[in-house]
Amino acid sequence: MLYRVLVAAFILSISACSSWIYRIDIPQGNYLEQRDVDKLQIGMTKEQVKYVLGSPVVLDAFNQDTWHYVYRFKSGRSTDYNAEKHFVIKFADNKLISAEGDFTLSENFNTPMNNDQ
């Protein structure tokens, strides 16, 4: 009888320890900051946008002029810390024409970029 009680206590103590397992945070995609998005301006080339924001995670297979920047963060601690951000950039003739998503565009965004320099 004592053996069964000890085995049951041991099994219960092991199952209680499972809540102490460390789970890592999982960041995936492009982590963009507002200060980088603020540098964007209409008329920038694809190379200039790539220099400012980095390479996009998703390139549209049917439209090479649409870039998708996606970021997901899955917390190992709590779902309260999970985050997801999307940002889509569109080009025409290798020039930036629009941007939309989870970031605010700067006041200078609609000022055309002078690429003649």
FIKOLZA-1660 file (N, C-alpha, C; in steps of 0.1 Angstrom, whole numbers, plus 5000, padded with zeros to 4 digits):
% residues 117
   i   px   py   pz ch aa at
   1 5008 4988 5000  A  M  N
   1 5000 5000 5000  A  M CA
   1 5009 5013 5000  A  M  C
   2 5019 5012 5008  A  L  N
   2 5028 5024 5009  A  L CA
   2 5035 5026 4995  A  L  C
   3 5038 5015 4989  A  Y  N
   3 5045 5015 4976  A  Y CA
   3 5036 5023 4966  A  Y  C
   4 5023 5020 4965  A  R  N
   4 5013 5026 4956  A  R CA
   4 5012 5041 4959  A  R  C
   5 5012 5045 4972  A  V  N
   5 5011 5059 4976  A  V CA
   5 5024 5066 4971  A  V  C
   6 5035 5060 4973  A  L  N
   6 5048 5066 4969  A  L CA
   6 5048 5068 4953  A  L  C
   7 5044 5058 4946  A  V  N
   7 5044 5059 4932  A  V CA
   7 5034 5070 4927  A  V  C
   8 5022 5070 4933  A  A  N
   8 5013 5081 4930  A  A CA
   8 5018 5094 4933  A  A  C
   9 5025 5096 4944  A  A  N
   9 5030 5109 4948  A  A CA
   9 5042 5113 4938  A  A  C
  10 5050 5103 4934  A  F  N
  10 5060 5106 4925  A  F CA
  10 5055 5110 4911  A  F  C
  11 5045 5103 4906  A  I  N
  11 5038 5107 4894  A  I CA
  11 5032 5121 4894  A  I  C
  12 5026 5124 4905  A  L  N
  12 5020 5137 4906  A  L CA
  12 5030 5148 4907  A  L  C
  13 5042 5145 4914  A  S  N
  13 5052 5155 4915  A  S CA
  13 5059 5158 4901  A  S  C
  14 5060 5147 4893  A  I  N
  14 5066 5149 4880  A  I CA
  14 5056 5157 4871  A  I  C
  15 5044 5155 4872  A  S  N
  15 5034 5162 4863  A  S CA
  15 5034 5177 4868  A  S  C
  16 5036 5180 4880  A  A  N
  16 5036 5194 4885  A  A CA
  16 5048 5201 4880  A  A  C
  17 5059 5194 4877  A  C  N
  17 5071 5201 4872  A  C CA
  17 5070 5205 4858  A  C  C
  18 5061 5199 4851  A  S  N
  18 5060 5202 4836  A  S CA
  18 5056 5216 4834  A  S  C
  19 5049 5223 4844  A  S  N
  19 5046 5237 4842  A  S CA
  19 5058 5246 4843  A  S  C
  20 5069 5241 4848  A  W  N
  20 5082 5249 4849  A  W CA
  20 5091 5248 4837  A  W  C
  21 5086 5241 4827  A  I  N
  21 5094 5239 4815  A  I CA
  21 5096 5252 4808  A  I  C
  22 5108 5255 4804  A  Y  N
  22 5112 5268 4798  A  Y CA
  22 5108 5267 4783  A  Y  C
  23 5100 5277 4778  A  R  N
  23 5096 5277 4764  A  R CA
  23 5102 5290 4758  A  R  C
  24 5109 5289 4747  A  I  N
  24 5116 5300 4741  A  I CA
  24 5106 5309 4733  A  I  C
  25 5109 5321 4732  A  D  N
  25 5102 5331 4723  A  D CA
  25 5106 5327 4709  A  D  C
  26 5096 5328 4700  A  I  N
  26 5098 5325 4686  A  I CA
  26 5095 5337 4677  A  I  C
  27 5105 5345 4673  A  P  N
  27 5103 5356 4664  A  P CA
  27 5105 5351 4650  A  P  C
  28 5096 5355 4641  A  Q  N
  28 5097 5351 4627  A  Q CA
  28 5094 5362 4618  A  Q  C
  29 5102 5364 4607  A  G  N
  29 5099 5374 4597  A  G CA
  29 5108 5386 4598  A  G  C
  30 5103 5397 4592  A  N  N
  30 5110 5410 4592  A  N CA
  30 5105 5418 4604  A  N  C
  31 5114 5421 4613  A  Y  N
  31 5111 5430 4624  A  Y CA
  31 5114 5444 4620  A  Y  C
  32 5103 5452 4618  A  L  N
  32 5105 5466 4613  A  L CA
  32 5103 5475 4625  A  L  C
  33 5110 5486 4625  A  E  N
  33 5108 5496 4635  A  E CA
  33 5102 5509 4628  A  E  C
  34 5094 5516 4635  A  Q  N
  34 5088 5528 4630  A  Q CA
  34 5098 5538 4624  A  Q  C
  35 5110 5539 4630  A  R  N
  35 5120 5549 4625  A  R CA
  35 5125 5545 4612  A  R  C
  36 5125 5532 4608  A  D  N
  36 5129 5527 4595  A  D CA
  36 5118 5530 4585  A  D  C
  37 5105 5528 4589  A  V  N
  37 5094 5531 4580  A  V CA
  37 5093 5546 4577  A  V  C
  38 5097 5554 4587  A  D  N
  38 5097 5568 4585  A  D CA
  38 5107 5573 4574  A  D  C
  39 5116 5565 4570  A  K  N
  39 5126 5569 4560  A  K CA
  39 5121 5567 4546  A  K  C
  40 5110 5560 4544  A  L  N
  40 5104 5557 4531  A  L CA
  40 5098 5570 4525  A  L  C
  41 5100 5571 4512  A  Q  N
  41 5094 5582 4504  A  Q CA
  41 5090 5576 4490  A  Q  C
  42 5079 5582 4485  A  I  N
  42 5075 5579 4471  A  I CA
  42 5086 5581 4462  A  I  C
  43 5088 5572 4452  A  G  N
  43 5099 5574 4442  A  G CA
  43 5111 5566 4445  A  G  C
  44 5113 5561 4457  A  M  N
  44 5125 5553 4461  A  M CA
  44 5125 5541 4452  A  M  C
  45 5137 5536 4448  A  T  N
  45 5139 5524 4440  A  T CA
  45 5138 5512 4449  A  T  C
  46 5137 5500 4443  A  K  N
  46 5136 5488 4451  A  K CA
  46 5149 5486 4459  A  K  C
  47 5160 5490 4453  A  E  N
  47 5173 5488 4460  A  E CA
  47 5173 5497 4473  A  E  C
  48 5168 5509 4471  A  Q  N
  48 5168 5518 4483  A  Q CA
  48 5159 5513 4494  A  Q  C
  49 5147 5508 4490  A  V  N
  49 5138 5503 4500  A  V CA
  49 5144 5491 4507  A  V  C
  50 5151 5482 4499  A  K  N
  50 5157 5470 4505  A  K CA
  50 5168 5474 4514  A  K  C
  51 5175 5485 4511  A  Y  N
  51 5186 5490 4520  A  Y CA
  51 5180 5495 4534  A  Y  C
  52 5168 5502 4533  A  V  N
  52 5162 5507 4545  A  V CA
  52 5155 5497 4553  A  V  C
  53 5147 5488 4547  A  L  N
  53 5139 5478 4554  A  L CA
  53 5145 5464 4554  A  L  C
  54 5154 5461 4545  A  G  N
  54 5158 5447 4544  A  G CA
  54 5150 5440 4533  A  G  C
  55 5154 5428 4530  A  S  N
  55 5146 5420 4520  A  S CA
  55 5133 5416 4526  A  S  C
  56 5122 5416 4518  A  P  N
  56 5109 5412 4523  A  P CA
  56 5109 5397 4525  A  P  C
  57 5100 5393 4534  A  V  N
  57 5098 5379 4537  A  V CA
  57 5090 5372 4525  A  V  C
  58 5080 5379 4520  A  V  N
  58 5072 5373 4510  A  V CA
  58 5072 5382 4497  A  V  C
  59 5076 5376 4486  A  L  N
  59 5075 5382 4473  A  L CA
  59 5063 5376 4466  A  L  C
  60 5054 5384 4460  A  D  N
  60 5043 5379 4453  A  D CA
  60 5047 5372 4440  A  D  C
  61 5044 5359 4439  A  A  N
  61 5049 5352 4427  A  A CA
  61 5043 5357 4414  A  A  C
  62 5032 5363 4415  A  F  N
  62 5025 5368 4402  A  F CA
  62 5027 5383 4400  A  F  C
  63 5032 5390 4410  A  N  N
  63 5034 5404 4409  A  N CA
  63 5047 5408 4416  A  N  C
  64 5058 5409 4409  A  Q  N
  64 5071 5412 4415  A  Q CA
  64 5072 5426 4421  A  Q  C
  65 5062 5434 4418  A  D  N
  65 5062 5448 4423  A  D CA
  65 5054 5449 4436  A  D  C
  66 5051 5438 4443  A  T  N
  66 5044 5439 4456  A  T CA
  66 5053 5431 4466  A  T  C
  67 5057 5438 4476  A  W  N
  67 5065 5432 4487  A  W CA
  67 5057 5432 4500  A  W  C
  68 5058 5420 4507  A  H  N
  68 5051 5418 4519  A  H CA
  68 5061 5417 4530  A  H  C
  69 5061 5425 4540  A  Y  N
  69 5069 5424 4552  A  Y CA
  69 5060 5419 4563  A  Y  C
  70 5063 5407 4568  A  V  N
  70 5054 5401 4578  A  V CA
  70 5063 5397 4590  A  V  C
  71 5058 5400 4602  A  Y  N
  71 5065 5397 4615  A  Y CA
  71 5055 5390 4624  A  Y  C
  72 5059 5379 4630  A  R  N
  72 5052 5373 4640  A  R CA
  72 5061 5369 4652  A  R  C
  73 5055 5372 4664  A  F  N
  73 5063 5369 4676  A  F CA
  73 5054 5360 4685  A  F  C
  74 5059 5348 4688  A  K  N
  74 5051 5339 4697  A  K CA
  74 5059 5338 4710  A  K  C
  75 5053 5342 4720  A  S  N
  75 5060 5342 4733  A  S CA
  75 5059 5329 4740  A  S  C
  76 5070 5325 4746  A  G  N
  76 5070 5312 4753  A  G CA
  76 5064 5314 4767  A  G  C
  77 5062 5326 4772  A  R  N
  77 5056 5328 4785  A  R CA
  77 5041 5329 4785  A  R  C
  78 5036 5338 4777  A  S  N
  78 5021 5340 4777  A  S CA
  78 5017 5345 4763  A  S  C
  79 5004 5342 4760  A  T  N
  79 4999 5346 4747  A  T CA
  79 4996 5361 4748  A  T  C
  80 4997 5367 4759  A  D  N
  80 4995 5382 4760  A  D CA
  80 5006 5389 4753  A  D  C
  81 5018 5383 4751  A  Y  N
  81 5029 5390 4745  A  Y CA
  81 5030 5387 4730  A  Y  C
  82 5021 5378 4725  A  N  N
  82 5022 5375 4710  A  N CA
  82 5019 5387 4702  A  N  C
  83 5025 5388 4691  A  A  N
  83 5024 5400 4682  A  A CA
  83 5024 5396 4667  A  A  C
  84 5018 5404 4659  A  E  N
  84 5018 5401 4645  A  E CA
  84 5017 5415 4638  A  E  C
  85 5026 5417 4628  A  K  N
  85 5026 5430 4621  A  K CA
  85 5027 5427 4606  A  K  C
  86 5020 5435 4598  A  H  N
  86 5021 5433 4583  A  H CA
  86 5023 5447 4577  A  H  C
  87 5031 5447 4566  A  F  N
  87 5034 5459 4559  A  F CA
  87 5036 5456 4544  A  F  C
  88 5028 5462 4536  A  V  N
  88 5029 5459 4521  A  V CA
  88 5033 5471 4514  A  V  C
  89 5043 5469 4505  A  I  N
  89 5049 5480 4497  A  I CA
  89 5046 5476 4482  A  I  C
  90 5042 5486 4474  A  K  N
  90 5040 5484 4460  A  K CA
  90 5048 5494 4452  A  K  C
  91 5053 5488 4440  A  F  N
  91 5062 5495 4431  A  F CA
  91 5056 5496 4417  A  F  C
  92 5059 5506 4410  A  A  N
  92 5056 5507 4395  A  A CA
  92 5068 5512 4388  A  A  C
  93 5073 5506 4378  A  D  N
  93 5085 5510 4371  A  D CA
  93 5097 5511 4380  A  D  C
  94 5099 5502 4390  A  N  N
  94 5110 5502 4399  A  N CA
  94 5110 5514 4409  A  N  C
  95 5098 5520 4411  A  K  N
  95 5097 5532 4420  A  K CA
  95 5086 5529 4430  A  K  C
  96 5088 5532 4442  A  L  N
  96 5078 5531 4453  A  L CA
  96 5066 5540 4450  A  L  C
  97 5054 5533 4450  A  I  N
  97 5042 5541 4448  A  I CA
  97 5033 5541 4460  A  I  C
  98 5033 5531 4468  A  S  N
  98 5024 5530 4480  A  S CA
  98 5029 5521 4490  A  S  C
  99 5025 5524 4502  A  A  N
  99 5028 5515 4514  A  A CA
  99 5017 5515 4523  A  A  C
 100 5013 5504 4529  A  E  N
 100 5002 5503 4539  A  E CA
 100 5004 5492 4548  A  E  C
 101 4998 5493 4560  A  G  N
 101 5000 5482 4569  A  G CA
 101 4999 5487 4584  A  G  C
 102 5006 5480 4593  A  D  N
 102 5005 5483 4607  A  D CA
 102 5014 5494 4612  A  D  C
 103 5020 5502 4603  A  F  N
 103 5028 5513 4606  A  F CA
 103 5023 5526 4600  A  F  C
 104 5026 5537 4607  A  T  N
 104 5022 5550 4603  A  T CA
 104 5032 5555 4593  A  T  C
 105 5028 5560 4582  A  L  N
 105 5037 5566 4572  A  L CA
 105 5040 5581 4577  A  L  C
 106 5052 5585 4574  A  S  N
 106 5057 5598 4578  A  S CA
 106 5051 5609 4570  A  S  C
 107 5052 5621 4574  A  E  N
 107 5047 5632 4567  A  E CA
 107 5054 5634 4554  A  E  C
 108 5067 5630 4553  A  N  N
 108 5075 5631 4541  A  N CA
 108 5073 5620 4531  A  N  C
 109 5065 5610 4534  A  F  N
 109 5063 5599 4525  A  F CA
 109 5058 5603 4512  A  F  C
 110 5049 5612 4511  A  N  N
 110 5044 5617 4498  A  N CA
 110 5052 5627 4491  A  N  C
 111 5063 5631 4497  A  T  N
 111 5073 5640 4490  A  T CA
 111 5081 5631 4481  A  T  C
 112 5081 5633 4468  A  P  N
 112 5088 5625 4458  A  P CA
 112 5104 5625 4461  A  P  C
 113 5109 5613 4460  A  M  N
 113 5124 5611 4462  A  M CA
 113 5131 5616 4450  A  M  C
 114 5141 5624 4451  A  N  N
 114 5149 5629 4440  A  N CA
 114 5160 5619 4438  A  N  C
 115 5159 5611 4427  A  N  N
 115 5170 5601 4424  A  N CA
 115 5180 5605 4414  A  N  C
 116 5179 5618 4410  A  D  N
 116 5188 5623 4400  A  D CA
 116 5202 5626 4405  A  D  C
 117 5204 5626 4418  A  Q  N
 117 5217 5630 4424  A  Q CA
 117 5227 5619 4422  A  Q  C
% end
